[in-house]
Amino acid sequence: MKFKFSLKYLLLTLLILLVEVLIATKLSGIFFVRAYLGDVIVVMLLYTFVKTFIEINDRKLIGGILIFSCFIESAQYFNIAEKLGFRPGSLMYIVIGNSFSWIDILCYAAGCLLLYLFVRMTVPKNVTAASHP
């Protein structure tokens, strides 16, 4: 792992963030998109954000994102946003979330699986096994 800025991943991060904002604001009436697709995509947002600044093993990063996502979802069970003092409707309250759901964990896992498959398909064949085992 080393620090290395990537314009490509920054642009992807901004694009995915825009999609997430559109899902939350303009597509909220389409239940499937708001309830499930946003959670699938958010792990991809985390992946591209980290890759913007850090060169890291893809499998470890995706695994770490899944663990992090499950941790945040589990913290929602204990109303962590309220305990941290965030008011309902505030940005951090929305980002952290406020209700635990096993379905959300499945969506995060599906997003990580899709991300892993995409990364695996796009890694150049000449990359060594040490950098992408």
KAHURA-V184675 format. One record per pair of residues at least 24 apart in sequence whose ideal C-beta (glycine too) atoms are under 6 Angstrom apart, sorted by the first residue. I is the first residue (numbers start at 1). J is the second residue. Records with the same first field share a line. If there is no record, write none. Layout:
BEGIN
I: J  J
END
This chain:
BEGIN
1: 54  56
2: 55
4: 55
6: 52
9: 48  51  52
10: 52
12: 48
13: 48  49  52
16: 44  45  48
36: 107
39: 104  107
40: 107  110  111
43: 69  108  111  112
44: 115
47: 115
58: 119  132
62: 112  115  116
66: 112
69: 108
70: 105
73: 104  105
76: 100
END
